[in-house]
């Protein structure tokens, strides 16, 4: 290959025009699926994006996880998030336990949303499936992986405060039972599935992942940008 | 342009005799070095189960025992897992021996899409192509099983004017614009547009359909379909590798192509000589080694594509009898030999005359117009696919012409063919687009990275 690649990760200046500050750091971590957080995000921003209830985040400050992914207790491989304008979305991938002991992920945090929950999909009484919070979080046996996939376990993001555009990389933090916080990244994909309805006792009011959201992909919000005719060759 | 030729020695042609001989299989010619024969031999040596393929060349009507040539079906599914590399100095799908099927999907950017959006799009599509071509399901593939048998899947990206302009007006090369209008053209504007071309090729149509769907799902946020055309060649396994394909007129199509890996290919398509000392050139002469020198920096290692959609009128072609057809092309229909020669790869002799003193190859024939008097640089690589739908009323050729320099290579040929070419009686260009084919990439990069990031 003749492209100049000088060893270091390639500069991606054009990412700065995306208007997403989060994606900058996410991008830098493209190569390593997980990286350490140096501070507890929840503490920093004074808002818990986790759990089922904003007011209850009284957990002690998480410890720093190790600096390289191999040392992090868990990593999220092949991670992706369903692109969305607002409302709910979900994160998928292969949640890998890099240790020789069972690890439980008890919560996940994402800056640009009201709430994040760890979900499982169960059959409901109507014969369909619905999603509900997984009690106790995701436990991954030693040296095994847990697949997070549409129609199965997943990380549910509710109340997006900022659109997640296709191709964008978001970062979120996974917190283990021993309060280790691990930052992972996920690339946004235009995906029509993963819209099973909520269980009846959950906050079913947000219907954005149900119904005919066929125009997900039409909602790029840059209509203000001019663009010349490009159909002329 | 539909057929054209080169290679080999000029020899006398006895059409009656040659029509009874399979290429390279005549008793007196069995030691000949036609390309297909060499490749067939190599395949035998490789022991890759090509008995059926060989039988097509070696036996024909020669009456040898059937047992020796008994064709056998490949029951192993072996081709499903064959992969073409994705990463490398050049994109796959150009020098790659043509697969059996091709989907050409042209997309127009949605209004408001920015350079940053395009980069996210190209990253997504690059990741998809890198996975799909290697038989892996990309992220969020809802039918991952359909990705498992790549069967030589390739995805080749072509950039149109609108996409390149996102990186800045000055980034658009002058040639990245519609080619001049030719008198023979009857262009449908809807087939002459697009900001991005995805040329998706492979030996398995189901794999292709899935790849196209996956690439589309990651495109629909950014672009709309401009047009889409599907084409086909011989199925995998029907003929030996390197055999020139036939178009729907029954003509051999692509005889004059430079061979993959050859010095001529490097110069004519990638625009740069390899520097090898022992380079052998075709009978057309030595092409310049700097045809790509005009390409912008971000395209080094890439090439250009002129994609012409050529309607072929099978109804009126039916009215033409064989001598008339061969006269129009300047070649025989059976072996594809020039009317002055015997073998497909014989060099046409435009001065050879018959007993009446007339040139054997008409000066108005396709082969004469496409090459007589043109300089060695006026060569292209045609990677064509046939199409036919309905009961033959919509038939033609997706004529993908790769060359380093459109002005010096494609246009001189096309201008002459538009001026005079007997084949124009039956063919009509209905679509025409021009594309920049960016270079290949290394893992971790995305297609077009050098355009958007310098």
Contacts between the chains, C-beta under 8 A, distances in Angstrom:
chain1	res1	chain2	res2	distance
A	1	B	87	7.1
A	1	B	88	7.0
A	1	B	89	5.8
A	1	B	440	6.7
A	1	B	441	6.5
A	1	B	442	3.9
A	1	B	445	7.8
A	2	B	89	5.9
A	2	B	300	6.5
A	2	B	301	5.4
A	2	B	439	6.8
A	3	B	439	7.3
A	3	B	441	6.5
A	3	B	442	6.3
A	3	B	445	6.0
A	3	B	449	6.8
A	3	B	450	5.9
A	5	B	442	6.5
A	5	B	444	7.9
A	5	B	445	7.4
A	9	B	444	7.9
A	10	B	444	7.2
A	10	B	445	6.8
A	10	B	449	7.1
A	10	B	453	7.1
A	11	B	453	6.7
A	12	B	119	7.5
A	12	B	453	6.5
A	13	B	453	6.3
A	14	B	115	5.7
A	14	B	116	5.5
A	14	B	119	4.9
A	14	B	452	5.2
A	14	B	453	6.1
A	15	B	116	6.8
A	15	B	119	7.0
A	16	B	116	7.9
A	17	B	114	6.5
A	17	B	115	6.5
A	17	B	116	3.9
A	18	B	116	4.3
A	18	B	117	7.8
A	18	B	120	7.0
A	19	B	116	7.7
A	30	B	444	8.0
A	31	B	444	7.4
A	78	B	139	6.0
A	80	B	139	4.4
A	80	B	140	5.3
A	82	B	140	7.8
A	83	B	221	7.2
A	92	B	140	7.6
A	150	B	142	7.8
A	165	B	117	7.6
A	165	B	120	6.7
A	165	B	221	7.5
A	166	B	120	6.6
A	166	B	121	7.6
A	166	B	124	6.6
A	166	B	218	6.9
A	166	B	221	4.3
A	166	B	222	7.4
A	167	B	117	7.8
A	167	B	119	7.8
A	167	B	120	2.7
A	167	B	121	5.9
A	167	B	123	5.6
A	167	B	124	4.7
A	167	B	218	7.8
A	167	B	221	8.0
A	168	B	120	6.2
A	187	B	123	7.9
A	187	B	124	7.5
A	187	B	127	7.7
A	187	B	139	6.5
A	189	B	124	7.3
A	189	B	139	5.8
A	189	B	140	3.9
A	189	B	217	7.9
A	189	B	218	6.8
A	190	B	217	5.8
A	190	B	218	6.2
A	190	B	220	6.3
A	190	B	221	5.1
A	191	B	140	5.0
A	191	B	142	7.8
A	191	B	217	7.8
A	193	B	142	6.1
A	216	B	221	8.0
A	217	B	220	4.6
A	217	B	221	4.2
A	218	B	221	7.8
A	220	B	110	7.1
A	220	B	112	6.8
A	220	B	113	7.3
A	220	B	117	6.9
A	220	B	221	6.1
A	220	B	222	7.6
A	222	B	112	4.4
A	222	B	113	7.3
A	222	B	114	6.1
A	222	B	117	7.0
A	223	B	111	7.6
A	223	B	112	5.2
A	224	B	112	7.4
A	225	B	112	4.4
A	225	B	113	7.8
A	225	B	114	5.8
A	226	B	112	7.8
A	227	B	109	7.0
A	227	B	111	4.8
A	227	B	112	5.4
A	227	B	113	6.5
A	228	B	162	7.7
A	228	B	165	7.2
A	229	B	162	7.8
A	230	B	108	6.5
A	230	B	109	5.5
A	230	B	160	7.1
A	230	B	161	6.4
A	230	B	162	2.2
A	230	B	163	7.4
A	230	B	165	6.8
A	230	B	195	4.9
A	231	B	108	5.3
A	231	B	162	7.2
A	231	B	193	4.1
A	231	B	194	7.4
A	231	B	195	7.6
A	231	B	226	6.9
A	232	B	161	6.9
A	232	B	162	7.9
A	232	B	178	7.5
A	232	B	193	7.1
A	233	B	160	5.7
A	233	B	161	4.7
A	233	B	162	7.9
A	233	B	176	7.1
A	233	B	177	5.5
A	233	B	178	5.0
A	233	B	192	7.2
A	233	B	193	6.8
A	233	B	194	7.5
A	233	B	433	6.5
A	233	B	434	5.9
